[in-house]
Amino acid sequence: MCLAIPSKIVEINEAGLGIIDVDGVKRDCSLLMIDSPQIGDYVIVHAGFALHKIDEVEAGKMLDTLREVAFYSQGLEPDKKE
């Protein structure tokens, strides 16, 4: 199974490549498929390619869900924000 991960663009170079951040983990990413990428944009990334932009609220919801799945897969109960 493959996952597309919401990520924040933190750097962009002239070649259309960028650095994305997910919970403090930074990776290289191709931004060539994104129209006018900007630092601070949230994008869906799969296999090192940003596929499309999403808004910050939606990115946060998706990341929270992925964190919950990670906790449950380890037999743990995630902390719930009230």
Backbone bond lengths (Angstrom), bond angles and torsions (degrees), N, CA, C in turn:
res aa  C-N    CA-C-N  psi(-1)  N-CA   C-N-CA  omega(-1)  CA-C   N-CA-C  phi
1 M - - - 1.444 - - 1.524 108.48 -
2 C 1.287 115.98 139.43 1.465 122.03 178.39 1.522 109.33 -112.04
3 L 1.314 115.68 146.27 1.458 121.35 176.93 1.513 110.05 -120.36
4 A 1.315 115.48 143.91 1.458 121.21 170.02 1.528 105.71 -101.50
5 I 1.312 117.01 126.84 1.457 122.46 -170.93 1.531 111.01 -108.00
6 P 1.344 117.71 130.25 1.460 119.53 173.93 1.525 109.86 -69.45
7 S 1.313 115.80 133.01 1.465 121.66 -174.57 1.521 109.89 -142.35
8 K 1.325 115.76 152.49 1.468 121.66 178.93 1.524 109.57 -101.45
9 I 1.328 116.97 131.83 1.462 121.45 176.15 1.532 108.07 -76.07
10 V 1.346 116.35 123.52 1.464 120.16 -179.70 1.524 112.97 -113.88
11 E 1.331 116.82 -18.31 1.473 121.02 176.27 1.526 108.75 -148.87
12 I 1.336 115.75 148.71 1.464 121.81 175.49 1.525 108.00 -137.93
13 N 1.357 115.91 134.99 1.464 118.15 174.53 1.533 110.16 -107.73
14 E 1.317 116.50 176.81 1.461 122.15 -175.52 1.526 113.08 -68.58
15 A 1.311 118.14 -20.17 1.468 122.01 -176.07 1.526 112.63 -86.16
16 G 1.336 117.77 4.47 1.451 120.44 -179.43 1.517 113.52 83.53
17 L 1.320 115.53 16.72 1.457 120.27 176.68 1.519 108.55 -107.84
18 G 1.309 115.16 152.69 1.449 118.25 -179.53 1.504 111.45 -142.33
19 I 1.311 113.85 176.00 1.454 121.28 172.04 1.518 106.31 -115.14
20 I 1.335 115.08 131.19 1.456 121.20 179.55 1.522 108.92 -112.05
21 D 1.325 116.04 158.18 1.455 122.35 -179.11 1.521 108.93 -127.65
22 V 1.341 114.98 131.53 1.462 122.04 172.01 1.520 106.90 -130.92
23 D 1.318 116.52 108.92 1.472 121.34 179.88 1.522 112.89 51.50
24 G 1.317 117.36 41.18 1.459 121.72 177.25 1.516 115.13 87.03
25 V 1.323 117.46 -7.13 1.466 121.27 176.57 1.521 107.74 -92.95
26 K 1.322 116.35 123.31 1.466 121.09 -177.16 1.517 110.33 -108.60
27 R 1.333 114.85 139.68 1.468 121.47 -179.23 1.524 109.55 -142.91
28 D 1.338 114.86 156.20 1.459 120.33 172.91 1.523 109.43 -74.12
29 C 1.327 115.70 150.47 1.458 120.10 -177.90 1.529 108.97 -154.37
30 S 1.326 116.10 139.96 1.459 120.15 173.00 1.524 108.86 -79.80
31 L 1.328 115.86 130.94 1.461 121.83 177.93 1.528 110.88 -108.36
32 L 1.325 117.16 11.09 1.462 121.79 -173.68 1.522 113.74 -64.71
33 M 1.338 118.17 -21.06 1.460 120.60 -179.24 1.530 112.35 -92.02
34 I 1.335 117.57 -0.26 1.461 122.83 -177.28 1.524 109.70 -102.03
35 D 1.331 115.72 133.84 1.465 121.27 176.52 1.528 109.39 -79.75
36 S 1.306 117.16 118.54 1.467 124.55 177.18 1.524 114.12 52.33
37 P 1.331 118.10 59.91 1.465 118.97 177.91 1.524 110.99 -66.23
38 Q 1.319 116.06 143.78 1.458 122.30 179.76 1.523 108.86 -131.15
39 I 1.320 116.75 149.30 1.455 120.89 173.17 1.525 107.75 -59.27
40 G 1.329 115.36 132.60 1.462 120.59 -178.34 1.518 113.48 100.46
41 D 1.347 117.17 -17.06 1.467 120.44 176.69 1.522 109.59 -67.38
42 Y 1.320 115.21 148.06 1.464 121.04 171.52 1.518 108.25 -101.76
43 V 1.325 115.29 136.29 1.461 121.34 -177.83 1.530 109.45 -133.80
44 I 1.318 115.34 156.33 1.456 121.80 171.87 1.521 106.70 -91.37
45 V 1.341 116.59 125.48 1.462 122.00 -175.41 1.525 109.95 -117.78
46 H 1.320 115.20 132.87 1.463 121.62 175.07 1.522 108.09 -139.05
47 A 1.314 116.59 129.12 1.469 123.44 176.58 1.527 112.58 53.63
48 G 1.339 116.71 36.54 1.457 120.99 176.11 1.511 115.51 83.72
49 F 1.344 117.27 8.34 1.468 121.34 179.36 1.519 109.97 -122.89
50 A 1.327 116.69 129.45 1.458 120.70 172.10 1.527 107.37 -75.19
51 L 1.332 116.02 124.35 1.465 120.47 -174.57 1.524 113.23 -93.54
52 H 1.341 116.52 -40.78 1.467 120.29 177.01 1.514 110.19 -164.52
53 K 1.331 115.70 162.44 1.456 121.57 179.31 1.530 109.85 -82.78
54 I 1.334 115.15 150.38 1.457 121.86 170.36 1.518 107.69 -136.99
55 D 1.335 116.57 162.51 1.467 117.59 -179.65 1.535 110.06 -82.77
56 E 1.313 115.03 162.66 1.468 121.81 -173.49 1.528 112.11 -61.88
57 V 1.325 117.40 -37.90 1.467 121.09 -179.56 1.524 110.21 -64.28
58 E 1.328 116.65 -46.98 1.463 120.94 179.44 1.531 110.54 -63.35
59 A 1.327 117.23 -40.25 1.473 120.75 177.78 1.523 110.23 -60.15
60 G 1.319 116.73 -43.53 1.460 120.94 179.26 1.517 112.35 -61.99
61 K 1.326 116.68 -42.81 1.464 120.61 178.43 1.529 111.05 -62.53
62 M 1.315 116.08 -43.65 1.465 120.26 -179.66 1.529 111.16 -64.51
63 L 1.328 116.94 -42.72 1.457 120.37 179.23 1.532 111.48 -65.09
64 D 1.341 116.71 -38.81 1.467 119.78 176.68 1.525 110.73 -61.30
65 T 1.325 116.90 -42.26 1.463 121.14 178.86 1.525 110.76 -63.86
66 L 1.331 117.25 -43.59 1.470 120.10 178.22 1.523 111.77 -63.21
67 R 1.330 117.36 -36.93 1.463 120.77 176.94 1.535 110.43 -64.08
68 E 1.339 116.66 -43.23 1.466 120.37 178.05 1.524 111.31 -59.83
69 V 1.317 116.46 -45.42 1.466 120.71 179.23 1.527 110.11 -59.31
70 A 1.328 116.47 -42.30 1.465 120.47 179.43 1.527 111.06 -62.08
71 F 1.341 117.18 -42.18 1.460 120.10 178.51 1.523 111.07 -64.23
72 Y 1.342 116.19 -50.11 1.463 120.08 -177.93 1.527 111.71 -61.51
73 S 1.330 117.00 -36.07 1.467 119.44 -179.80 1.527 111.90 -65.83
74 Q 1.337 116.58 -19.74 1.467 121.29 177.70 1.528 111.39 -98.98
75 G 1.334 116.78 6.74 1.463 120.77 179.68 1.513 113.73 76.77
76 L 1.339 117.25 18.91 1.465 122.06 -178.99 1.523 110.11 -106.15
77 E 1.300 115.85 161.45 1.464 122.20 175.97 1.524 107.76 -103.44
78 P 1.338 118.67 121.28 1.474 119.80 -179.14 1.520 110.89 -70.34
79 D 1.341 116.24 153.37 1.467 121.31 173.98 1.511 107.94 -70.58
80 K 1.311 116.57 130.36 1.459 120.93 178.70 1.526 108.92 -96.83
81 K 1.330 115.69 135.93 1.465 121.11 176.03 1.523 107.44 -88.21
82 E 1.306 116.36 124.67 1.466 120.55 -178.99 1.503 109.46 -104.96
